[in-house]
Amino acid sequence: MKTKLLISALALTVAGSMAQAKTRLLVNCFWPARHFACAEVLPNWIDEVERVTEGRVTGIIPPKTVAPPPDQLAAVEKGLADVAVQFNGLIQNRVQGPLVAMQPFTGTHDAEAMSKALWATNRKFFADEFDTVHLLSQFVISPGELYSQSDTPINSVEDLASRKIWALPGPLAAITKNLGAGVVSTPAVKSNEIISRGVVDGHLGLDPQAVKAFQLMPYTKSITSFEKAVYSTSFSVFINPDKWAEISEADRAAIESVSGDVLGAAFGARWNNAAAGAEASYADAGIDVVEADPAFEAALVEASGFVTEGWLKTAGEAGIDAAAALDFYKSQLAE
């Protein structure tokens, strides 16, 4: 009898211990450790995940990224990380939907609003596009801008064509080259090497916080301010499906309640704050803000049309109602 009681007690202890078993997520962050994405936004999300799951799911961010920025999706697929953030422009051979927020002159200067609009568009038009990981959120950062490194602002197609411009790789480099400017294109993290040495006399595609973070303010004389965002970039946050399956259905629902547009808005709001902080430094840095000539903006909108036409075709071939998705995204921003 005593033996049976002992076995029963042991079984209850093991069952209770299993019920309290924790799932710990390795949440990768490819930005530098002190960047607010790694130091604030993702840690706050981990705290929220722990709170809503009552401690059953926790997380940790490694001190260094487990993979370079282009390989975040692959790292999660291989199980090197449980959760990661990927720039969608680097996986456009895999997903097309989130590029709706990366069309020239489509977005606004409010990253939080764009992030919410992207998630709403995702849920309606391409919610199941990721098939090897479970998507947790998508977000958009503050838009890239056009800067002059000479005393003369860039405020016409002729001004732009007369310059040698560092441009973010992809659509912006193509647009700038098509308009006749000389173009040097490198990843954003290598922009300082080109701009600080005077190789170019203008740059296009960095958002204000990046200009400050990459220490480019001393080499920048003015910014041309457009009514619409020249170009914005979007990111996806996802989790390894096997790790996701370890979590109970109730806790998965709880995690999704603090992910989705909630996490996206948190990223966007923090980028807004960083951009505002950088813009507040313009005057002290001697950077003039010049309102874009409407004719210049109209010319750039027309010149960038081929980018959106290409995306509409490619996204359509991927099974997305791209035109409807783009209209919906714009309508969400208009609200």
C-alpha positions as a LaTeX table, in Angstrom:
\begin{tabular}{lrrr}
\hline
Residue & $x$ (\AA) & $y$ (\AA) & $z$ (\AA) \\
\hline
Met1 & 0.00 & 0.00 & 0.00 \\
Lys2 & 2.80 & 2.38 & 0.95 \\
Thr3 & 4.57 & 1.55 & $-2.30$ \\
Lys4 & 1.46 & 2.42 & $-4.31$ \\
Leu5 & 1.07 & 5.69 & $-2.44$ \\
Leu6 & 4.73 & 6.52 & $-3.06$ \\
Ile7 & 4.35 & 5.78 & $-6.77$ \\
Ser8 & 1.19 & 7.90 & $-6.96$ \\
Ala9 & 2.88 & 10.78 & $-5.17$ \\
Leu10 & 5.88 & 10.53 & $-7.48$ \\
Ala11 & 3.61 & 10.50 & $-10.52$ \\
Leu12 & 1.82 & 13.61 & $-9.30$ \\
Thr13 & 5.14 & 15.34 & $-8.66$ \\
Val14 & 6.38 & 14.53 & $-12.19$ \\
Ala15 & 3.08 & 15.63 & $-13.71$ \\
Gly16 & 3.18 & 18.89 & $-11.76$ \\
Ser17 & 6.74 & 19.49 & $-12.80$ \\
Met18 & 5.86 & 18.88 & $-16.46$ \\
Ala19 & 2.94 & 21.28 & $-16.16$ \\
Gln20 & 5.34 & 23.93 & $-14.92$ \\
Ala21 & 7.95 & 23.16 & $-17.61$ \\
Lys22 & 9.15 & 26.31 & $-19.34$ \\
Thr23 & 9.88 & 26.96 & $-22.97$ \\
Arg24 & 12.79 & 29.33 & $-23.50$ \\
Leu25 & 13.05 & 31.11 & $-26.82$ \\
Leu26 & 16.39 & 32.11 & $-28.33$ \\
Val27 & 15.43 & 35.45 & $-29.89$ \\
Asn28 & 18.06 & 36.60 & $-32.35$ \\
Cys29 & 18.74 & 40.28 & $-33.11$ \\
Phe30 & 21.11 & 41.12 & $-35.98$ \\
Trp31 & 21.43 & 44.82 & $-35.11$ \\
Pro32 & 24.25 & 45.85 & $-32.75$ \\
Ala33 & 23.51 & 44.94 & $-29.12$ \\
Arg34 & 22.98 & 48.60 & $-28.15$ \\
His35 & 20.52 & 49.26 & $-30.96$ \\
Phe36 & 17.02 & 49.88 & $-29.60$ \\
Ala37 & 15.68 & 46.87 & $-31.49$ \\
Cys38 & 17.95 & 44.60 & $-29.44$ \\
Ala39 & 18.07 & 46.65 & $-26.24$ \\
Glu40 & 14.45 & 47.78 & $-25.96$ \\
Val41 & 11.81 & 46.49 & $-28.40$ \\
Leu42 & 12.61 & 42.78 & $-28.41$ \\
Pro43 & 13.38 & 42.61 & $-24.65$ \\
Asn44 & 10.06 & 44.35 & $-23.94$ \\
Trp45 & 8.30 & 41.80 & $-26.16$ \\
Ile46 & 10.01 & 38.94 & $-24.31$ \\
Asp47 & 8.79 & 40.43 & $-21.02$ \\
Glu48 & 5.26 & 40.60 & $-22.42$ \\
Val49 & 5.45 & 36.98 & $-23.61$ \\
Glu50 & 6.53 & 35.89 & $-20.15$ \\
Arg51 & 3.75 & 37.93 & $-18.57$ \\
Val52 & 0.89 & 36.68 & $-20.73$ \\
Thr53 & 2.05 & 33.05 & $-20.45$ \\
Glu54 & 2.51 & 33.41 & $-16.68$ \\
Gly55 & 6.17 & 32.50 & $-16.99$ \\
Arg56 & 5.68 & 29.35 & $-19.03$ \\
Val57 & 7.42 & 30.90 & $-22.05$ \\
Thr58 & 10.53 & 33.01 & $-21.59$ \\
Gly59 & 13.20 & 34.31 & $-23.93$ \\
Ile60 & 16.80 & 35.36 & $-24.19$ \\
Ile61 & 18.69 & 37.44 & $-26.76$ \\
Pro62 & 22.24 & 36.25 & $-27.53$ \\
Pro63 & 24.98 & 38.89 & $-27.17$ \\
Lys64 & 25.87 & 38.50 & $-30.85$ \\
Thr65 & 23.77 & 37.56 & $-33.83$ \\
Val66 & 23.84 & 33.86 & $-34.71$ \\
Ala67 & 23.81 & 34.67 & $-38.43$ \\
Pro68 & 24.39 & 37.67 & $-40.74$ \\
Pro69 & 21.37 & 39.83 & $-41.66$ \\
Pro70 & 20.59 & 38.06 & $-44.96$ \\
Asp71 & 20.40 & 34.67 & $-43.21$ \\
Gln72 & 17.87 & 35.28 & $-40.43$ \\
Leu73 & 15.13 & 33.20 & $-42.03$ \\
Ala74 & 17.54 & 30.35 & $-42.71$ \\
Ala75 & 18.79 & 30.50 & $-39.11$ \\
Val76 & 15.28 & 29.96 & $-37.78$ \\
Glu77 & 14.51 & 27.25 & $-40.33$ \\
Lys78 & 17.67 & 25.40 & $-39.23$ \\
Gly79 & 16.95 & 25.89 & $-35.52$ \\
Leu80 & 20.00 & 28.07 & $-34.88$ \\
Ala81 & 17.55 & 30.58 & $-33.40$ \\
Asp82 & 13.93 & 30.19 & $-32.34$ \\
Val83 & 12.81 & 33.72 & $-33.25$ \\
Ala84 & 14.39 & 36.25 & $-35.61$ \\
Val85 & 13.72 & 39.42 & $-37.60$ \\
Gln86 & 14.31 & 39.50 & $-41.35$ \\
Phe87 & 14.47 & 42.41 & $-43.79$ \\
Asn88 & 11.92 & 41.41 & $-46.41$ \\
Gly89 & 13.95 & 42.85 & $-49.27$ \\
Leu90 & 16.50 & 40.08 & $-48.73$ \\
Ile91 & 13.96 & 37.27 & $-49.11$ \\
Gln92 & 11.84 & 38.57 & $-51.96$ \\
Asn93 & 12.54 & 35.32 & $-53.80$ \\
Arg94 & 10.49 & 33.72 & $-50.99$ \\
Val95 & 7.83 & 36.29 & $-50.06$ \\
Gln96 & 6.28 & 39.17 & $-51.99$ \\
Gly97 & 3.41 & 40.39 & $-49.81$ \\
Pro98 & 5.28 & 42.58 & $-47.32$ \\
Leu99 & 6.92 & 44.42 & $-50.20$ \\
Val100 & 3.60 & 46.25 & $-50.54$ \\
Ala101 & 4.98 & 48.61 & $-47.89$ \\
Met102 & 8.22 & 49.07 & $-49.83$ \\
Gln103 & 6.78 & 50.69 & $-52.94$ \\
Pro104 & 8.19 & 54.18 & $-53.69$ \\
Phe105 & 6.01 & 57.13 & $-52.68$ \\
Thr106 & 3.39 & 54.83 & $-51.17$ \\
Gly107 & 4.04 & 55.19 & $-47.44$ \\
Thr108 & 3.99 & 58.03 & $-44.95$ \\
His109 & 6.50 & 59.42 & $-42.47$ \\
Asp110 & 4.81 & 57.55 & $-39.59$ \\
Ala111 & 6.46 & 54.13 & $-39.10$ \\
Glu112 & 3.95 & 53.08 & $-36.44$ \\
Ala113 & 1.00 & 53.74 & $-38.75$ \\
Met114 & 2.72 & 51.96 & $-41.63$ \\
Ser115 & 3.44 & 48.96 & $-39.41$ \\
Lys116 & $-0.20$ & 48.66 & $-38.36$ \\
Ala117 & $-1.33$ & 49.06 & $-41.98$ \\
Leu118 & 1.08 & 46.35 & $-43.14$ \\
Trp119 & $-0.15$ & 43.85 & $-40.56$ \\
Ala120 & $-3.77$ & 44.53 & $-41.47$ \\
Thr121 & $-2.87$ & 44.01 & $-45.14$ \\
Asn122 & $-1.00$ & 40.83 & $-44.30$ \\
Arg123 & $-3.99$ & 39.35 & $-42.44$ \\
Lys124 & $-6.30$ & 40.09 & $-45.38$ \\
Phe125 & $-4.13$ & 39.27 & $-48.40$ \\
Phe126 & $-1.05$ & 37.16 & $-47.62$ \\
Ala127 & $-1.35$ & 35.74 & $-44.10$ \\
Asp128 & $-0.09$ & 32.28 & $-45.13$ \\
Glu129 & 2.80 & 33.34 & $-47.33$ \\
Phe130 & 5.50 & 32.05 & $-44.97$ \\
Asp131 & 5.36 & 28.26 & $-45.18$ \\
Thr132 & 8.51 & 27.16 & $-43.32$ \\
Val133 & 8.14 & 29.29 & $-40.18$ \\
His134 & 5.27 & 30.73 & $-38.15$ \\
Leu135 & 4.89 & 34.47 & $-38.75$ \\
Leu136 & 4.52 & 36.53 & $-35.57$ \\
Ser137 & 4.60 & 40.11 & $-36.85$ \\
Gln138 & 5.61 & 42.50 & $-39.61$ \\
Phe139 & 6.64 & 46.14 & $-39.34$ \\
Val140 & 7.91 & 49.14 & $-41.31$ \\
Ile141 & 10.67 & 51.53 & $-40.28$ \\
Ser142 & 10.95 & 55.28 & $-40.85$ \\
Pro143 & 11.47 & 56.08 & $-44.54$ \\
Gly144 & 14.72 & 56.79 & $-46.32$ \\
Glu145 & 15.43 & 60.36 & $-47.40$ \\
Leu146 & 17.40 & 62.34 & $-50.00$ \\
Tyr147 & 20.40 & 64.32 & $-48.73$ \\
Ser148 & 22.91 & 66.68 & $-50.32$ \\
Gln149 & 26.56 & 66.78 & $-49.29$ \\
Ser150 & 27.22 & 70.05 & $-51.09$ \\
Asp151 & 25.96 & 73.54 & $-50.28$ \\
Thr152 & 23.35 & 73.19 & $-53.04$ \\
Pro153 & 20.24 & 71.17 & $-52.11$ \\
Ile154 & 18.93 & 68.53 & $-54.51$ \\
Asn155 & 15.53 & 69.81 & $-55.61$ \\
Ser156 & 15.05 & 68.93 & $-59.26$ \\
Val157 & 15.70 & 66.06 & $-61.62$ \\
Glu158 & 18.49 & 68.15 & $-63.14$ \\
Asp159 & 20.10 & 68.58 & $-59.71$ \\
Leu160 & 19.90 & 64.85 & $-59.10$ \\
Ala161 & 21.25 & 63.93 & $-62.53$ \\
Ser162 & 24.27 & 66.19 & $-62.03$ \\
Arg163 & 25.32 & 64.35 & $-58.87$ \\
Lys164 & 27.10 & 61.21 & $-57.88$ \\
Ile165 & 24.80 & 59.57 & $-55.36$ \\
Trp166 & 25.19 & 56.82 & $-52.79$ \\
Ala167 & 21.89 & 54.93 & $-53.02$ \\
Leu168 & 20.46 & 52.02 & $-51.08$ \\
Pro169 & 20.73 & 48.87 & $-53.24$ \\
Gly170 & 17.60 & 47.84 & $-55.11$ \\
Pro171 & 14.83 & 50.12 & $-56.36$ \\
Leu172 & 16.41 & 53.39 & $-55.19$ \\
Ala173 & 19.69 & 52.67 & $-56.95$ \\
Ala174 & 17.79 & 51.73 & $-60.13$ \\
Ile175 & 15.58 & 54.84 & $-60.03$ \\
Thr176 & 18.53 & 57.15 & $-59.46$ \\
Lys177 & 20.57 & 55.56 & $-62.23$ \\
Asn178 & 17.62 & 55.78 & $-64.64$ \\
Leu179 & 17.40 & 59.51 & $-63.98$ \\
Gly180 & 21.01 & 59.98 & $-65.08$ \\
Ala181 & 22.88 & 60.28 & $-61.81$ \\
Gly182 & 26.11 & 58.44 & $-61.11$ \\
Val183 & 25.35 & 55.79 & $-58.51$ \\
Val184 & 27.44 & 54.06 & $-55.87$ \\
Ser185 & 25.42 & 51.39 & $-54.08$ \\
Thr186 & 26.46 & 49.44 & $-50.98$ \\
Pro187 & 24.68 & 47.99 & $-47.95$ \\
Ala188 & 23.63 & 50.71 & $-45.52$ \\
Val189 & 26.19 & 49.62 & $-42.91$ \\
Lys190 & 28.97 & 50.45 & $-45.39$ \\
Ser191 & 27.57 & 53.85 & $-46.40$ \\
Asn192 & 29.99 & 55.75 & $-44.15$ \\
Glu193 & 32.97 & 54.37 & $-46.06$ \\
Ile194 & 31.69 & 56.00 & $-49.26$ \\
Ile195 & 30.03 & 59.17 & $-47.96$ \\
Ser196 & 32.69 & 60.25 & $-45.44$ \\
Arg197 & 35.45 & 60.00 & $-48.07$ \\
Gly198 & 33.65 & 62.35 & $-50.45$ \\
Val199 & 33.27 & 59.71 & $-53.16$ \\
Val200 & 29.70 & 60.98 & $-53.66$ \\
Asp201 & 28.01 & 64.35 & $-53.20$ \\
Gly202 & 24.57 & 63.13 & $-52.16$ \\
His203 & 22.91 & 60.08 & $-50.63$ \\
Leu204 & 19.48 & 58.48 & $-50.91$ \\
Gly205 & 17.77 & 55.82 & $-48.82$ \\
Leu206 & 18.93 & 56.24 & $-45.22$ \\
Asp207 & 16.37 & 57.25 & $-42.63$ \\
Pro208 & 17.26 & 60.04 & $-40.16$ \\
Gln209 & 18.26 & 57.73 & $-37.32$ \\
Ala210 & 20.59 & 55.83 & $-39.66$ \\
Val211 & 22.25 & 59.07 & $-40.77$ \\
Lys212 & 22.93 & 59.81 & $-37.11$ \\
Ala213 & 23.88 & 56.24 & $-36.18$ \\
Phe214 & 26.30 & 55.90 & $-39.10$ \\
Gln215 & 27.86 & 59.28 & $-38.16$ \\
Leu216 & 27.02 & 60.91 & $-41.47$ \\
Met217 & 25.72 & 64.25 & $-40.19$ \\
Pro218 & 29.11 & 65.99 & $-40.47$ \\
Tyr219 & 29.13 & 65.19 & $-44.20$ \\
Thr220 & 25.53 & 66.18 & $-44.90$ \\
Lys221 & 24.45 & 69.74 & $-45.75$ \\
Ser222 & 20.72 & 69.46 & $-46.46$ \\
Ile223 & 17.75 & 67.12 & $-46.71$ \\
Thr224 & 14.99 & 67.38 & $-49.30$ \\
Ser225 & 11.66 & 66.83 & $-47.54$ \\
Phe226 & 8.97 & 65.14 & $-49.66$ \\
Glu227 & 5.25 & 65.07 & $-48.91$ \\
Lys228 & 5.14 & 61.29 & $-49.34$ \\
Ala229 & 7.78 & 58.84 & $-48.20$ \\
Val230 & 10.34 & 58.22 & $-50.93$ \\
Tyr231 & 10.95 & 54.65 & $-49.79$ \\
Ser232 & 10.32 & 52.53 & $-46.71$ \\
Thr233 & 11.55 & 49.09 & $-45.74$ \\
Ser234 & 9.60 & 46.31 & $-44.05$ \\
Phe235 & 10.62 & 43.43 & $-41.80$ \\
Ser236 & 9.10 & 40.14 & $-40.63$ \\
Val237 & 9.32 & 38.46 & $-37.22$ \\
Phe238 & 8.88 & 34.69 & $-37.10$ \\
Ile239 & 9.38 & 31.60 & $-34.95$ \\
Asn240 & 10.60 & 28.08 & $-35.69$ \\
Pro241 & 7.53 & 25.84 & $-36.21$ \\
Asp242 & 8.87 & 23.02 & $-34.03$ \\
Lys243 & 9.47 & 25.43 & $-31.15$ \\
Trp244 & 6.00 & 26.91 & $-31.74$ \\
Ala245 & 4.51 & 23.43 & $-31.51$ \\
Glu246 & 6.08 & 22.94 & $-28.06$ \\
Ile247 & 3.92 & 25.75 & $-26.71$ \\
Ser248 & 0.36 & 25.06 & $-25.61$ \\
Glu249 & $-2.50$ & 26.35 & $-27.73$ \\
Ala250 & $-3.56$ & 28.75 & $-24.98$ \\
Asp251 & $-0.05$ & 30.17 & $-24.63$ \\
Arg252 & 0.33 & 30.47 & $-28.41$ \\
Ala253 & $-2.84$ & 32.57 & $-28.47$ \\
Ala254 & $-1.50$ & 34.67 & $-25.61$ \\
Ile255 & 1.80 & 35.24 & $-27.44$ \\
Glu256 & $-0.02$ & 36.27 & $-30.61$ \\
Ser257 & $-2.01$ & 38.80 & $-28.57$ \\
Val258 & 1.22 & 40.70 & $-27.83$ \\
Ser259 & 2.72 & 40.12 & $-31.30$ \\
Gly260 & 1.07 & 40.98 & $-34.62$ \\
Asp261 & 0.19 & 44.66 & $-34.87$ \\
Val262 & 1.13 & 45.19 & $-31.20$ \\
Leu263 & 4.76 & 44.24 & $-31.73$ \\
Gly264 & 4.80 & 45.88 & $-35.16$ \\
Ala265 & 3.52 & 49.14 & $-33.71$ \\
Ala266 & 6.16 & 48.97 & $-30.97$ \\
Phe267 & 8.93 & 48.70 & $-33.56$ \\
Gly268 & 7.39 & 51.48 & $-35.65$ \\
Ala269 & 6.88 & 53.81 & $-32.67$ \\
Arg270 & 10.48 & 53.36 & $-31.56$ \\
Trp271 & 11.71 & 54.13 & $-35.07$ \\
Asn272 & 9.53 & 57.25 & $-35.06$ \\
Asn273 & 11.15 & 58.37 & $-31.82$ \\
Ala274 & 14.63 & 57.71 & $-33.15$ \\
Ala275 & 13.90 & 59.61 & $-36.37$ \\
Ala276 & 12.48 & 62.55 & $-34.43$ \\
Gly277 & 15.56 & 62.62 & $-32.22$ \\
Ala278 & 17.85 & 62.66 & $-35.22$ \\
Glu279 & 15.81 & 65.37 & $-36.95$ \\
Ala280 & 16.06 & 67.50 & $-33.80$ \\
Ser281 & 19.85 & 67.38 & $-34.28$ \\
Tyr282 & 19.76 & 68.75 & $-37.82$ \\
Ala283 & 20.05 & 72.41 & $-36.85$ \\
Asp284 & 23.05 & 71.83 & $-34.58$ \\
Ala285 & 24.66 & 69.72 & $-37.30$ \\
Gly286 & 24.14 & 72.47 & $-39.88$ \\
Ile287 & 21.72 & 70.44 & $-41.97$ \\
Asp288 & 19.06 & 72.51 & $-43.74$ \\
Val289 & 15.59 & 71.11 & $-44.37$ \\
Val290 & 14.37 & 72.03 & $-47.86$ \\
Glu291 & 10.79 & 71.43 & $-48.97$ \\
Ala292 & 10.71 & 69.48 & $-52.21$ \\
Asp293 & 9.52 & 71.30 & $-55.30$ \\
Pro294 & 6.17 & 69.65 & $-56.21$ \\
Ala295 & 7.39 & 69.25 & $-59.79$ \\
Phe296 & 10.46 & 67.36 & $-58.54$ \\
Glu297 & 8.35 & 65.06 & $-56.38$ \\
Ala298 & 5.95 & 64.44 & $-59.27$ \\
Ala299 & 8.86 & 63.59 & $-61.55$ \\
Leu300 & 10.27 & 61.12 & $-59.03$ \\
Val301 & 6.86 & 59.49 & $-58.56$ \\
Glu302 & 6.60 & 59.01 & $-62.31$ \\
Ala303 & 10.19 & 57.78 & $-62.62$ \\
Ser304 & 9.66 & 55.16 & $-59.91$ \\
Gly305 & 6.49 & 53.74 & $-61.43$ \\
Phe306 & 8.35 & 50.79 & $-62.97$ \\
Val307 & 9.19 & 49.51 & $-59.48$ \\
Thr308 & 5.55 & 49.15 & $-58.46$ \\
Glu309 & 4.57 & 47.78 & $-61.86$ \\
Gly310 & 7.19 & 45.09 & $-61.43$ \\
Trp311 & 6.01 & 44.22 & $-57.93$ \\
Leu312 & 2.36 & 44.04 & $-59.01$ \\
Lys313 & 3.33 & 41.51 & $-61.69$ \\
Thr314 & 5.60 & 39.41 & $-59.47$ \\
Ala315 & 3.24 & 39.40 & $-56.49$ \\
Gly316 & 0.35 & 38.53 & $-58.78$ \\
Glu317 & 2.29 & 35.57 & $-60.15$ \\
Ala318 & 2.82 & 34.47 & $-56.53$ \\
Gly319 & $-0.96$ & 34.29 & $-56.07$ \\
Ile320 & $-1.50$ & 37.61 & $-54.29$ \\
Asp321 & $-4.20$ & 40.05 & $-55.36$ \\
Ala322 & $-1.47$ & 42.67 & $-55.47$ \\
Ala323 & $-3.47$ & 45.62 & $-56.78$ \\
Ala324 & $-6.14$ & 45.10 & $-54.11$ \\
Ala325 & $-3.48$ & 44.67 & $-51.43$ \\
Leu326 & $-1.78$ & 47.92 & $-52.45$ \\
Asp327 & $-5.09$ & 49.81 & $-52.46$ \\
Phe328 & $-5.97$ & 48.36 & $-49.05$ \\
Tyr329 & $-2.57$ & 49.31 & $-47.60$ \\
Lys330 & $-2.98$ & 52.87 & $-48.85$ \\
Ser331 & $-6.53$ & 53.04 & $-47.47$ \\
Gln332 & $-5.30$ & 51.92 & $-44.05$ \\
Leu333 & $-2.74$ & 54.75 & $-44.08$ \\
Ala334 & $-5.38$ & 57.25 & $-45.20$ \\
Glu335 & $-7.43$ & 56.39 & $-42.13$ \\
\hline
\end{tabular}
